[in-house]
Amino acid sequence: MAQPLLHFLIITREGDAQAQALGQKIAAWLAERGGRGHVQPHSSTLCPDTTKKGAEAFDAVVVLGGDGTFIGAARGALCRGIPVLGLNLGRLGFLAEGAEDWQARLGALLSGDYSISRRVCLAYELIRQGRLERVGVAVNDLVVSRADLARLIRLSVSRGGERVCSMRADGLIVSTPTGSTAYGFSAGGPLVHPEMEAFCLTPVCPFLNNFRPMVVPMNKEIGVGVEEVRGEVRLTEDGQRCFPLVTGDELRIRRNPVELLMAVTDGVSYFTKLSAKGFFTER
């Protein structure tokens, strides 16, 4: 048995009346059973609120929405170090569980009848002209890519300070095992079990196919340098936020010191979920 959870931060997809109504319904249901639920629309300021004097302490985060809402809320919840449960109101719902059985899932959290799936995340620094330009975290992936113009960009890749290669491509995806089923898989990258501790490096349309997808340990930093730009280049964080890059920029990526704690109540195996979502097909 795990630790029973009683006090929940319920994050709803922004502008979604269905999610908001379900959040209020869950909060009332919890109150009847000795729990508490605080309903809040998804916001990028989820994490900083915890630094305020008198900020509420929560036992877990419940996310009502699709995978995009889950990823954004999970990224914000990393600093809290508490479990996150997603209830799917979107289309794919690979990271979230089914919302139709929400009473059973919340009941499992209240009673401690759940498990925790630990997921590594990415921490990055963007260095520009020798100075720190930006820092951030990602649950799924970081992507360095060209913008709208159909011109290749040249990137350097290193690991632990050792140069791996220089490549011309549309871009490079650095993902976590959790993110291997997202953009990385679409670009031809490998499926990696989400509880492994590894970086997944997947090129996007490399010229002459001179760089193959790689899976490497997380014990050393990954460096991605922008060597040549002909047009616009950008960094995309979890497919949700974009930042422009210029020639000479260096991205330093390491394992985030805090793991994502995903609460699991459905008992569905990783391979069963892959099959159900169409990743395995019979010929």
C-alpha positions as CSV (number, residue, x, y, z in Angstrom):
1,M,0.0,0.0,0.0
2,A,1.2,3.5,-0.8
3,Q,0.7,6.6,1.2
4,P,-3.0,7.7,1.2
5,L,-3.5,11.1,-0.4
6,L,-6.1,13.5,0.8
7,H,-5.4,17.1,-0.4
8,F,-5.5,17.5,-4.2
9,L,-4.7,20.3,-6.6
10,I,-7.1,19.8,-9.5
11,I,-5.8,21.3,-12.8
12,T,-8.3,21.8,-15.6
13,R,-7.6,22.4,-19.2
14,E,-7.8,26.1,-19.8
15,G,-11.1,27.3,-21.3
16,D,-12.7,23.8,-21.1
17,A,-16.1,23.9,-19.5
18,Q,-16.3,20.1,-19.3
19,A,-13.0,19.9,-17.4
20,Q,-14.0,22.8,-15.1
21,A,-17.4,21.1,-14.3
22,L,-15.7,17.8,-13.6
23,G,-13.1,19.4,-11.4
24,Q,-15.9,20.9,-9.2
25,K,-17.7,17.6,-9.1
26,I,-14.5,15.8,-8.0
27,A,-13.8,18.5,-5.3
28,A,-17.4,17.9,-3.9
29,W,-16.9,14.1,-4.1
30,L,-13.6,14.4,-2.2
31,A,-15.1,16.6,0.5
32,E,-17.8,13.9,1.2
33,R,-15.0,11.4,1.9
34,G,-12.7,13.4,4.1
35,G,-10.5,14.8,1.3
36,R,-10.0,18.2,-0.2
37,G,-9.8,19.5,-3.8
38,H,-8.7,22.9,-5.0
39,V,-9.7,23.5,-8.6
40,Q,-7.4,25.7,-10.8
41,P,-7.2,26.2,-14.6
42,H,-3.9,25.3,-16.1
43,S,-1.3,28.0,-15.8
44,S,2.4,28.3,-16.4
45,T,2.7,29.9,-12.9
46,L,1.7,26.6,-11.1
47,C,5.1,26.1,-9.7
48,P,6.2,29.6,-8.6
49,D,3.0,29.9,-6.4
50,T,4.6,27.4,-4.0
51,T,7.3,29.9,-3.0
52,K,4.7,32.3,-1.6
53,K,4.4,32.6,2.1
54,G,1.5,30.6,3.3
55,A,1.2,28.6,0.0
56,E,-1.0,25.6,0.3
57,A,0.6,22.1,0.5
58,F,-0.9,19.5,-1.6
59,D,-0.6,15.7,-1.6
60,A,-1.1,15.2,-5.3
61,V,-2.0,16.9,-8.6
62,V,-5.0,15.7,-10.7
63,V,-5.0,16.9,-14.3
64,L,-8.2,17.1,-16.3
65,G,-7.5,17.3,-20.0
66,G,-5.4,15.7,-22.7
67,D,-1.7,14.8,-22.9
68,G,-0.8,18.5,-23.6
69,T,-2.4,19.7,-20.4
70,F,-0.9,16.9,-18.5
71,I,2.6,17.7,-19.7
72,G,2.3,21.4,-19.0
73,A,0.9,20.8,-15.5
74,A,3.5,18.0,-14.8
75,R,6.3,20.4,-15.8
76,G,5.0,23.0,-13.3
77,A,4.4,20.4,-10.6
78,L,8.0,19.1,-10.7
79,C,9.1,21.5,-7.9
80,R,6.4,20.2,-5.6
81,G,7.7,16.6,-5.7
82,I,4.3,15.1,-5.4
83,P,2.4,12.5,-7.6
84,V,0.5,13.6,-10.7
85,L,-2.5,11.7,-12.0
86,G,-4.0,12.5,-15.4
87,L,-7.6,12.0,-16.3
88,N,-8.0,12.0,-20.1
89,L,-10.5,14.4,-21.7
90,G,-8.5,14.6,-25.0
91,R,-7.9,12.3,-28.0
92,L,-4.8,10.1,-27.6
93,G,-4.5,10.2,-23.8
94,F,-1.2,8.2,-23.7
95,L,-0.1,9.7,-20.4
96,A,-3.4,10.1,-18.8
97,E,-5.9,7.5,-17.5
98,G,-9.5,7.2,-18.5
99,A,-11.7,9.9,-17.0
100,E,-14.9,7.8,-17.1
101,D,-13.8,5.8,-14.0
102,W,-12.7,8.9,-12.1
103,Q,-14.4,7.8,-8.8
104,A,-12.4,4.5,-8.7
105,R,-9.2,6.3,-9.6
106,L,-9.6,9.0,-6.9
107,G,-10.7,6.4,-4.5
108,A,-7.5,4.5,-5.1
109,L,-5.5,7.6,-4.2
110,L,-7.5,8.2,-1.0
111,S,-7.0,4.6,0.1
112,G,-3.3,4.3,-1.0
113,D,-4.2,1.6,-3.5
114,Y,-2.0,3.0,-6.3
115,S,1.6,2.8,-7.5
116,I,4.2,5.4,-8.6
117,S,5.9,5.4,-12.0
118,R,9.1,7.5,-11.7
119,R,10.0,9.4,-14.9
120,V,13.3,11.2,-15.6
121,C,13.0,14.8,-17.0
122,L,15.3,17.2,-18.8
123,A,16.9,20.3,-17.4
124,Y,18.6,22.7,-19.8
125,E,20.7,25.8,-20.0
126,L,20.9,28.0,-23.1
127,I,24.3,29.7,-23.4
128,R,24.7,32.7,-25.7
129,Q,28.0,34.5,-26.2
130,G,29.3,32.9,-23.0
131,R,26.4,34.0,-20.8
132,L,23.4,32.2,-19.5
133,E,20.4,33.2,-21.6
134,R,17.7,30.8,-20.4
135,V,17.0,27.8,-18.2
136,G,14.1,25.4,-18.2
137,V,12.8,21.9,-17.8
138,A,11.0,19.4,-20.1
139,V,9.0,16.3,-19.5
140,N,8.9,15.0,-23.0
141,D,11.5,16.6,-25.2
142,L,13.6,19.5,-26.4
143,V,13.7,20.2,-30.1
144,V,16.2,22.4,-32.0
145,S,14.8,22.9,-35.5
146,R,14.5,25.2,-38.5
147,A,11.5,27.4,-38.7
148,D,9.4,28.0,-41.9
149,L,12.2,28.2,-44.5
150,A,13.1,24.9,-46.1
151,R,16.8,25.3,-45.4
152,L,18.9,22.8,-43.5
153,I,20.7,23.9,-40.3
154,R,24.1,22.7,-39.0
155,L,24.2,21.4,-35.5
156,S,27.0,20.0,-33.4
157,V,26.3,17.3,-30.8
158,S,28.5,16.4,-27.8
159,R,28.3,14.2,-24.7
160,G,30.2,15.0,-21.6
161,G,32.3,17.5,-23.5
162,E,33.3,15.0,-26.1
163,R,32.3,15.9,-29.6
164,V,30.0,13.3,-31.2
165,C,29.4,14.8,-34.6
166,S,28.3,17.7,-36.7
167,M,25.2,17.3,-38.8
168,R,23.0,19.1,-41.3
169,A,19.3,18.4,-40.8
170,D,15.9,19.9,-40.2
171,G,16.6,19.6,-36.5
172,L,17.4,17.4,-33.6
173,I,15.1,15.9,-30.9
174,V,16.5,15.2,-27.4
175,S,13.8,13.4,-25.5
176,T,13.2,11.5,-22.3
177,P,12.0,7.8,-22.5
178,T,8.5,9.2,-21.6
179,G,8.8,11.5,-24.6
180,S,10.0,8.7,-27.0
181,T,6.4,8.0,-28.0
182,A,5.9,11.6,-29.1
183,Y,7.7,13.6,-31.8
184,G,10.8,11.3,-31.5
185,F,8.8,8.3,-32.6
186,S,7.2,10.2,-35.5
187,A,10.7,11.2,-36.7
188,G,11.9,7.6,-36.7
189,G,13.3,7.4,-33.2
190,P,13.2,4.3,-30.9
191,L,10.5,3.4,-28.4
192,V,12.2,3.4,-24.9
193,H,10.6,2.1,-21.8
194,P,9.4,5.2,-19.8
195,E,11.0,4.1,-16.5
196,M,14.5,3.9,-18.0
197,E,17.1,6.6,-17.4
198,A,18.4,7.7,-20.8
199,F,18.6,10.5,-23.4
200,C,17.0,9.7,-26.8
201,L,18.7,11.6,-29.7
202,T,16.7,11.6,-32.9
203,P,17.6,13.7,-36.0
204,V,14.9,15.2,-38.1
205,C,15.5,14.6,-41.8
206,P,19.3,14.5,-41.6
207,F,21.1,15.2,-44.9
208,L,22.7,12.0,-46.4
209,N,21.3,10.2,-43.3
210,N,24.6,10.6,-41.6
211,F,23.3,10.6,-38.0
212,R,21.2,7.7,-36.7
213,P,18.9,7.8,-33.6
214,M,20.8,7.1,-30.4
215,V,20.0,6.1,-26.8
216,V,22.7,7.1,-24.3
217,P,23.0,7.1,-20.5
218,M,22.1,10.3,-18.6
219,N,25.2,10.4,-16.5
220,K,26.8,13.0,-18.8
221,E,25.6,16.2,-20.2
222,I,24.4,16.5,-23.8
223,G,25.5,19.6,-25.8
224,V,23.8,20.9,-28.9
225,G,25.5,23.8,-30.7
226,V,24.0,25.9,-33.5
227,E,26.9,26.1,-35.9
228,E,25.3,27.6,-39.0
229,V,21.9,29.3,-39.5
230,R,20.3,30.1,-42.8
231,G,16.9,31.4,-41.8
232,E,15.2,31.0,-38.4
233,V,16.1,28.4,-35.8
234,R,14.1,27.7,-32.6
235,L,14.2,25.7,-29.5
236,T,10.8,24.1,-28.6
237,E,10.1,22.9,-25.0
238,D,7.7,20.0,-24.8
239,G,6.0,21.1,-28.0
240,Q,4.5,24.0,-26.2
241,R,6.9,26.9,-25.9
242,C,9.3,28.2,-28.5
243,F,12.4,30.4,-28.3
244,P,14.5,31.8,-31.1
245,L,18.1,30.6,-31.5
246,V,21.1,32.3,-33.2
247,T,24.4,31.1,-34.6
248,G,26.8,30.2,-31.7
249,D,24.1,29.3,-29.2
250,E,24.8,26.2,-27.1
251,L,22.2,24.1,-25.4
252,R,23.4,22.1,-22.4
253,I,21.0,19.3,-21.4
254,R,21.2,17.2,-18.3
255,R,19.0,15.0,-16.2
256,N,16.7,17.1,-14.0
257,P,17.4,16.5,-10.3
258,V,13.7,16.0,-9.6
259,E,11.8,13.1,-11.2
260,L,8.2,13.2,-12.3
261,L,6.1,11.0,-10.1
262,M,3.1,9.6,-12.0
263,A,0.4,8.0,-10.0
264,V,-0.9,4.8,-11.6
265,T,-4.3,3.4,-10.7
266,D,-5.3,1.4,-13.8
267,G,-2.7,-1.4,-13.7
268,V,-2.4,-1.4,-17.5
269,S,1.0,-2.4,-18.6
270,Y,3.2,-0.3,-20.9
271,F,3.1,-2.7,-23.7
272,T,-0.7,-3.1,-23.5
273,K,-1.0,0.6,-23.7
274,L,1.3,0.8,-26.7
275,S,-0.8,-1.8,-28.5
276,A,-4.1,-0.1,-27.6
277,K,-2.8,3.3,-28.9
278,G,-1.8,1.8,-32.3
279,F,2.0,1.6,-31.8
280,F,2.0,-2.1,-32.6
281,T,0.0,-3.4,-35.6
282,E,-0.3,-6.8,-37.1
283,R,0.6,-7.3,-40.8
